Amino acid sequence: MRTALLRITARLAATALLGGAAVFSVGVQPASAATGTVVTDSGLGVTIRSGNAVSFGAVGTQPNGAVEIDCQLYGEPVTGKFGRSLIWDHVPGKGYISDAYVNTGSSGLVAPLCTTNPRADKAIAWYAARNGSTAYQGYCEKAAENSFGKDLIWGSAKIDWNDAVARGVAHRGDLNPPKGALVFWDLAAPYGHVGVARGDGYFWATSVNGKIGLAKLPYFSSYLGWAWPNF
């Protein structure tokens, strides 16, 4: 069983909201910024990446100390100074850093969601490139994980969903999942079914007319809801 999203180590500093003009960056929601404090054991700072996963290229280093955050998003889980987190912080004009190394005073979001999600875009592109393929029939969870560059994380879609329920982050019955969220159904007992939301009411998955395809939610019966990938 994977560890919960909530941080193991309690945050110490309170969130501070800054006034003034918002900083604009391509694809980022302009808003009043939040601040945090980067803390690493090495003291050398945290890697800034071009997207919200460690597979994205490094574009610099954010040194230990105060950092401005103009938006946040969910991405690849990282275990750092403040435990395990799925949240990534966008540093204006620079890129993304894992919130696992940033003391914001909260284990949740302290800034608006970013309007783009690079990791989600890659997952959706993975499905689109395989549109019509039958190679993953009966392996919906494997397809979902592979679309995010992962494999062999959960034994089935239902186990994946149950993990989200256990962590208290499952959005039961919600037909408006954000782009990159996993969408689940209680099908093919006991295995379930899973796909990836496109963010506009549509999703990619296996078994859409017997192959990988795009469909509008809920499409299948017994829709369960959505959750951010815990991998």
ABEGO torsion letter per residue (X at the ends): XBBBABBABBBABBBBBBBEBBBBBBGBBBBBBBBBBBBBAAGAEBBBBABABAABBBAEBBBBEBBBBABBBBBBBBBBAAEBBABBBBBBGAEBBBAAABBAGBABBABBBBABBAAAAAAAAAAAAABGBAAABGBAAAAAAAAAGBBGABABAAAAAAAAAAAGABBBGBABBBBGBBBBBBBGOAAEBBBBBAGAGBBBBBGBGGBBBBBBOAGBBGBAEBBBBBX
